[in-house]
Amino acid sequence: MKRTRTIPPHVVACKVCDGRGIIDGHICEQCKGSGRVIVTCDVVTYVMAFVPETL
């Protein structure tokens, strides 16, 4: 069985600049200097049925 769950958009620290907003004295292009970005993601889970071994 496959289940998909969408995590709603939320704010996290920018991974490119580690949340500082600046890389080597220049404004981070990923977060535009804010140090934060909005992310969303889909989580896909596969659940297999348990079949006990027969002896």
Stockholm file with secondary structure:
# STOCKHOLM 1.0

chainA/1-55         MKRTRTIPPHVVACKVCDGRGIIDGHICEQCKGSGRVIVTCDVVTYVMAFVPETL
#=GR chainA/1-55 SS CEEEEEEEEEEEECTTTTTSSEETTEECTTTTTSSEEEEEEEEEEECCCCCCCCC
#=GC SS_cons        CEEEEEEEEEEEECTTTTTSSEETTEECTTTTTSSEEEEEEEEEEECCCCCCCCC
//
